[in-house]
Amino acid sequence: MKNTKDLLKKLTDLNGIAGHEHQVKKAMIELLEPNSDEMIYDNLGGVFGKKKSQSGQRTIMIAGHLDEIGFMVTKIEAQGFIRFTPIGGWWNQVMLSQKVTITTDEGREIRGIIGSKPPHVLGAEERNKPVDMKHMFIDVGAKDKAEVEAAGIEVGNMITPYSEFETLLNEDYVTAKAFDNRFGCALAVDVLDELKNEALDINLVAGANVQEEVGLRGAKVAAHKVKPDLAIAVDVGVAYDTPGLESDGDVKIGQGPIVLTLDATNIGHVGLIRHVKKVAKAHNIELQWDSMPGGGTDAGNMHTALDGIPSIALSIPLRYMHSNVSVIDQKDYQKAVQLVTEIIRALNDDVVDELIW
């Protein structure tokens, strides 16, 4: 397995909201190509590496997603302040005074700050009321609109959170933006790397979709392109081990990968879940279980593509999802790579036929 920290840093440092995933796609091509027999691309931007089976005809698709949550420039005001709209799900309360990066059409990255009022000027009622996103603005340190436009900033430009990749007190805990879902991108790369010198009994297609954060759009396109027999969406899951969340779920960071039994878009395929249980038990991989009735993963659109594709979502626990910062345990990532690798090793045409039932 490649150095976990280096790969995760490389991918989370890149900027790419839904519809603007080109930076991440370019990096994924470079990472997937060396261990792939062929590359597969869809017309929206999804990218996958394929390792061909030596004996079987069936195909499994392992899919992360390239895009992260962010914003888009909608207006440049006369004073040089920038208005924006969210791309993906945000909670207003995590946004004020955060740094962001605006990427111009020419690729220039310009730092900005989501402005906030000082507490000294807030009345009692305003102090207790969250600021509506429509009233927020970004300050890039310009004197007027002309200076902003001269820098190349235009309506439609991508805006991403700015957060440095860092190791925390426990060296297994790392923080960065965009673990949702550069985790899944990294896993696809590492699984192909783990299996590069092996003869497989099933075709493996591993990579990432686009536009997950705005309705799982790329998953439908990629599934149609790849036409897999099985699919696993690899994404992040909620860690409930921080104050105020303990009663909402049992998932904790450092306790292993998560199998999502259901979400708002997909009920995990029973046969595939049973296969995962069997593999995890055989290799002493501890699993965590969760359901997410209020959200979804790319499994939602993959499982209804074509004539139906048996699909599940596998995750690792993530703290502070959909914010400028997030935290994972690298051991969870490594266990997830091991789990998916062993799932693939244990598949052949007969096993696929049995678990599809």
N, C-alpha and C positions, 0 to 999 in steps of 0.2 A: 504493500500500500504506500502511495506517495506520502510525503510529509503532510499530515493533516492540516497543520496550522498554515503552512505556505499556500496550499491549494485553496483553503477557505478564505484566506486574506486576498489572494489574487482575484477571486470571483466576487467577494463582497465589496472590494474597492471599486469595482466597475459600476457605472451608472446605466440604468436601463429600465424605464417605466414601460407599461403596456403600449405597444405600438412604436416604441423607440428602443428596441432591444439589440440594436446592431453591435454595440461594444461587446456585449456579453456573447452574442452569437459568434463573433470573430474569435474570441478567446476559446469558446467551446469547440470550434472547428479545429483549432490548433491542438487542443487537449485530446479530442476524440480520435482524430485522424490516424495517429501512429498505431493505435490498437484496433483499428476497424478494417474489415475486408472491403467495405464500401461506405460511403456517406449518403445519407438520405435527407433531403430538404423539402419542406412544403412551401407553398407560395406566400404564406403569411410570415415566415421567418423561423419556424421550428427546425431544429437541427438534431440529427441522430447519427450515431455510428452503429454499423451492423457487423456482428461476428456471426459467420455462417455455421450452421450445424454440419457435423460430419456424417450424421446418420438419419436425423429426423426431418420432418416437414413442417412441424408446428413452430410458431413464433411467439415470443413473449416480449412485450414492450415495457421498458422501464423509463418513466417520464417525470422529470422535474419540470419547473417552469423558469424561463429566463427573466421574466419581468419582476420588478419590485414595486411597492407602493410609492407614490410620489405626487407630483402636481404638474400642471401645465400653465404657461403664461397666457392670460386672457386679455390683459390691458396694461399699457404703460401710461401712467398718469403724467401730467405736465411737470410735476415736481420731481419726477424720476422714480416714484414708488411703483411697485409692480403688483398687480392683482393676479389672482390665480384660481384655478379650480382643482379639486382633488382627482387623482387617478388611483382608484382603489379606496379601501375603507379606512377612514381616519376618525379618531375621536378628538374633537377640538381642544380638549384640555391638555393634550401632550404636545401641542404645536408651537405655542407662543415662545419667543426668544430662542428658538432653535436655529442652527445654521443649516443652510441648504446650498445646493450647487445648481446653477442654471447652465445648461449646455447649449451653445449656439449651433446653428446649422453647419458652421465651419469646424465644430468640435472644440471651441474654446470653452473652458470651464470657469465660471464666474461665481464667486462666493457671495451669498446674501444672508440676511437675517430676517426671520419673521418678527416684525416689530411688536412691541408691547408697551402699554402705558406703565409708568412708574406708580407704585402703590400710593405715593404722596398725593396724587391727584384723583384717586378713586373715592367715590362716595361709598357709604356703607352698603347700599343695594348693589352697586356695580361690582364691589369686591366679591360678592357671593354669587355672581352670575357668570357662567361661562361665556366667552366671547364667541359670537357666531362667526363661522369661517368666512362668510361674505364680507365681513368687516376687517379681515386681516389683510396685511400687505407685506411685501418683501422689500427690504432696504439693501441695495447693493453698493451704497456709498457714492451715489451720483448726485450732481447738483440739479439736473433737470432731465427731461425726456430725451433731448438731443444727445446728451452724454451716454445715456443708456443705449440708445439706438446705434450710436457710433461704435459701441463695444460689440455690436452684432446681435443683441438681444431683440427678439421679435415675438409677436403673438404666435403661440403654438410650440414654443421651445419647451423642452423637457426640464423639469425641476425635480431633483432628488434630495433626500436627506443627506446631511454631511455628518459622518461619525467615523472616527478612526478605529481600525481593528486593533484591539488590545487584549493582552492577557490580564486577568484579574488576580486577586490574592491567591486563590487556588489555581495552580497552573493549568488545570484541566478546563477551567471556566474561561471562556473567551467572549468578548463583546464586539459587536459590529452592527452596521446597518445591513439589511438585505439578506440575513440568514433565511428569510422567507422570500425567494426560495433558492438562493444559491447553494443552500445545503443539498437540495435535490440535484442540482447541476453537478456539484462536486461528487456526489454519490454515483451518478451515472458514469462519470469519468473513472472513478476508482474501481467500480465493478468491472468495467471493460479491461482495466489494467490488471486486476487480479486474475482474470480469465484469459489473458492474451496468449498464453502458451498451452492452453488446454483444448482438447477436442470436446465439443459440446454435442449433446443429443437434441438440442433445440436451438433454433435461430434466436439470437439475442439482438434486440434493437434498443439502444440506450442513449438518452439525450434529454432534450427539454423542449417544451411547448412555449408558445407566446401567449400573451394577453389572458393569463389566468385570473389576474386581479380584477378584471372588469367583466367577469362572467364566463370563465372557463372556455373562451372562444377558440383558442389555438388547439385545445385538446381534441375537439371534434374534427378539425382539419387534419391534424397529425394522425389520428386514428384511421381516418379514411385513406390517407397516403400509405401508412405502414401495413394496414389490414392484419393486425395481430390476432392470435387466438386467445391470449391472456394479456392483461395489462395491470401494472402496478404504478399508481401515482405516488411519488415520493415527495412529501411536503412536510412542513413543520406542524407540530401540535401544541396545544396550550399546556404549559406547566402550571400546576395549581399549588405550588409549594411556597408561594409568597404570601405575606400577610393580607388577609381579606379574601383569598381565593380558596382556602383550605376546604371549605364546605361544598365547593362546586365540583370537585373532582379529586381523583387520587394520583394522577400522573405527576411525577417528580423528575427533575433533571438528575442525571447520574444513575437512573434505574433502568436504562435500556430503551430500545425502540418501542414505538406505539403502534398497535394495530387498531385502526378505526373501524368499529363494527358498523357504524352508519353515520351519515351526515344528512344535511338537507337535500343533497342531490344524488346520493347513492347509498344503497344497502350493500355492504361488503359481500362479495360472492362467497357463499358458504363453503363450496368445495375448495376454493383457493385459500380461504382462511384455515380450513382443516389442514391443508398442505403446509401452510406457514407454521401452524402449531407443531406439526410432526417434525419439521426441519429444526425448529427452535429447540425442541426437546432433545433431539438427537445430538445437537451441538452445544447444549447447555447455555443457550442464549436466553436471558431473562426478558420476557415481554411485558409490556404494559398495555392496558386496554382502555379505550375511550369511545364515546359517542359525541357527536357535535351537531345537534339538531338545528343550530342557528347558522351554520356555515357550510362550505363545500370545498372540494378539491377537484382536480382534473378528472378523477375517476367518475365524477358526475356526468361528464360529456363523453368520456371514452366508453362507458359501459352501454350507452344507448346508440353508439355508432354502428353503421353497417347492419348486420343481422343480430347485433348484440355481442358485446365482448366482456366475458367475465372479468371483473375488475375489483381491486381493493386499493385502499390508501394506507401506506406505511409512513410513519412520521418519527421525528425525535422531539423531545420536549423543548419548548422555547419560552423563555421569560420575556415579557414586554412586547408581545407581537403587535405589529402594525403601529410602530412608533419609530422615532429616530434611532433608537438603540435597541438591542436585543442581546440575550445571553443564552449560550448553549454550553453543554459539557462535551468536550471532545471525545470522551469515552462512549457516549451515546452514539455519536457519529460513527465511530469505528465499529461498534456493534451492529449498527444498521447496515454498514457496508458488508460486514461478515454475513449477516442474515440474508440479504438479497443475493449475495454470491452463492450461498449454500442452497437457497431456493432454486436458483437456476441450475446448479449442478445436479439437483435431485429431479429434474424434469426431463421427460422424453415424451414421445407421441402417445404411448400407452397411458402414462400418468396423466397427461393432459385430457385424454378421452375420459378417464375415470373421474377426474375432479370436476369436469364440466357437467357430467350427468345430464 
